[in-house]
Amino acid sequence: MQHTYGARLERLLIKPLEEEELELLRKWRNDNDISRYLRKIDFIDPKQQVEWFKRYLYQPDIYYWAIVEDEKVIGSLSIYNIQDQRAEIGKIMIGAPNARGKGYGYHSLIMAMKIGFDLLNLRAFYLRVDIRNIAAIKTYKRAAFQIIGTRMKDEDVIEYEMELKQERYVEVNPMSNDIVLYPVWGGITE
């Protein structure tokens, strides 16, 4: 969906994904070391990436963001499957090698959820995560997600189903008070 929502926390921000960032995201998505826990897809060529982006712009229940540190795109994440004041959150990818392991996935997750709770009137988030993805599970638990079940994704992949309600988010993530939300019109505003 074309949207104007963004958030900043110190030097890190999330901003609407733009077409000029697609090639970088495509390279990361095609790198199996970076995307091994995301949905399995074939190699994405540049034309397919642009076609995906154009379709995404008209889907009413998906919000994609670029994660930016000091004006450099380091990753992406999204909110999707919005229904009944609940949404799925995920597709978090920290692609820049020097940005991994610094907590940026957690901070961008907190920012996206604040947008969801404060601007999109959501009341809960849920997600599914491969049980082998220890780093992501640690991030989700740090953000206060709780495991509510398991499911078989494929014949050899088990996923945790996790959920976080707004009340718990506010209680466990006091840093959310430091997040600045803003609309973006042709550039980031403060």
KETORKE-486337 format. One record per residue (C-alpha): x, y, z; residue in three letters. Coordinates in steps of 0.25 Angstrom, whole numbers, padded with zeros to 4 digits, always signed. Example, Ala and Ser with C-alpha at 12.3 -4.5 7.8 and 13.67 -1.06 7.14 Angstrom:
<nodes>
+0049-0018+0031ALA
+0055-0004+0029SER
</nodes>
This chain:
<nodes>
+0000+0000+0000MET
+0005+0014-0003GLN
+0005+0020+0011HIS
+0012+0032+0018THR
+0015+0026+0032TYR
+0029+0026+0038GLY
+0036+0026+0051ALA
+0049+0030+0057ARG
+0056+0025+0069LEU
+0070+0032+0071GLU
+0078+0029+0059ARG
+0069+0018+0053LEU
+0056+0020+0045LEU
+0046+0013+0037ILE
+0041+0020+0025LYS
+0031+0015+0014PRO
+0039+0006+0004LEU
+0042+0013-0009GLU
+0045+0008-0023GLU
+0060+0012-0023GLU
+0062+0003-0011GLU
+0057-0009-0018LEU
+0070-0014-0024GLU
+0077-0014-0011LEU
+0065-0022-0004LEU
+0065-0031-0016ARG
+0080-0035-0014LYS
+0077-0038+0000TRP
+0065-0046-0003ARG
+0073-0054-0013ASN
+0084-0057-0002ASP
+0080-0070+0005ASN
+0089-0066+0017ASP
+0080-0054+0019ILE
+0066-0060+0015SER
+0067-0074+0019ARG
+0056-0073+0029TYR
+0047-0065+0020LEU
+0037-0071+0010ARG
+0044-0080+0000LYS
+0044-0074-0014ILE
+0052-0075-0026ASP
+0062-0065-0031PHE
+0056-0051-0033ILE
+0061-0043-0045ASP
+0060-0028-0045PRO
+0048-0028-0054LYS
+0040-0038-0044GLN
+0044-0029-0033GLN
+0038-0016-0039VAL
+0026-0024-0043GLU
+0024-0028-0029TRP
+0026-0014-0024PHE
+0015-0008-0033LYS
+0005-0019-0029ARG
+0009-0016-0014TYR
+0005-0001-0016LEU
-0009-0005-0018TYR
-0011-0015-0008GLN
-0019-0009+0004PRO
-0015-0017+0015ASP
+0001-0017+0014ILE
+0010-0007+0019TYR
+0025-0008+0016TYR
+0036+0000+0022TRP
+0051+0002+0019ALA
+0059+0001+0032ILE
+0069+0013+0031VAL
+0081+0016+0040GLU
+0089+0029+0038ASP
+0082+0031+0024GLU
+0086+0017+0019LYS
+0076+0006+0017VAL
+0080-0006+0025ILE
+0067-0015+0024GLY
+0052-0016+0023SER
+0040-0020+0030LEU
+0025-0020+0028SER
+0011-0021+0034ILE
+0001-0029+0026TYR
-0012-0038+0027ASN
-0019-0027+0035ILE
-0033-0031+0039GLN
-0042-0028+0052ASP
-0032-0019+0058GLN
-0021-0030+0057ARG
-0009-0031+0048ALA
+0002-0040+0044GLU
+0016-0034+0046ILE
+0029-0039+0040GLY
+0037-0041+0028LYS
+0048-0034+0036ILE
+0061-0034+0028MET
+0074-0027+0033ILE
+0082-0029+0020GLY
+0094-0020+0023ALA
+0105-0028+0029PRO
+0110-0018+0038ASN
+0096-0015+0044ALA
+0093-0029+0048ARG
+0094-0033+0063GLY
+0092-0018+0068LYS
+0077-0019+0072GLY
+0072-0012+0059TYR
+0062-0023+0056GLY
+0056-0021+0070TYR
+0056-0006+0070HIS
+0049-0006+0056SER
+0039-0016+0061LEU
+0035-0007+0072ILE
+0034+0005+0063MET
+0025-0002+0053ALA
+0016-0007+0064MET
+0015+0007+0070LYS
+0010+0012+0056ILE
+0000+0000+0056GLY
-0005+0003+0070PHE
-0005+0018+0070ASP
-0008+0021+0055LEU
-0015+0009+0049LEU
-0024+0006+0062ASN
-0019-0008+0063LEU
-0021-0016+0076ARG
-0011-0028+0074ALA
+0000-0033+0065PHE
+0003-0048+0062TYR
+0014-0055+0055LEU
+0019-0068+0051ARG
+0034-0072+0052VAL
+0042-0084+0049ASP
+0046-0090+0062ILE
+0061-0091+0057ARG
+0061-0076+0055ASN
+0067-0074+0069ILE
+0071-0059+0067ALA
+0057-0055+0062ALA
+0050-0063+0074ILE
+0059-0055+0084LYS
+0055-0042+0077THR
+0040-0045+0078TYR
+0041-0050+0092LYS
+0049-0037+0096ARG
+0037-0029+0089ALA
+0028-0037+0098ALA
+0022-0046+0088PHE
+0017-0059+0094GLN
+0016-0073+0088ILE
+0002-0077+0087ILE
+0004-0090+0078GLY
+0012-0097+0068THR
+0009-0102+0054ARG
+0015-0110+0042MET
+0018-0100+0031LYS
+0024-0111+0022ASP
+0027-0125+0024GLU
+0041-0121+0031ASP
+0038-0108+0036VAL
+0031-0105+0050ILE
+0027-0091+0053GLU
+0023-0084+0066TYR
+0011-0076+0066GLU
+0013-0063+0074MET
+0004-0052+0079GLU
+0005-0038+0085LEU
-0007-0030+0090LYS
-0006-0015+0091GLN
-0006-0014+0107GLU
+0006-0024+0108ARG
+0013-0016+0097TYR
+0012-0003+0105VAL
+0015-0010+0118GLU
+0028-0017+0113VAL
+0033-0007+0103ASN
+0035+0007+0111PRO
+0044+0011+0100MET
+0032+0013+0091SER
+0030+0026+0098ASN
+0043+0031+0091ASP
+0038+0028+0077ILE
+0034+0039+0068VAL
+0023+0036+0058LEU
+0021+0045+0046TYR
+0015+0045+0033PRO
+0024+0046+0021VAL
+0020+0054+0009TRP
+0032+0055-0001GLY
+0042+0054+0010GLY
+0044+0051+0024ILE
+0038+0062+0033THR
+0042+0064+0048GLU
</nodes>
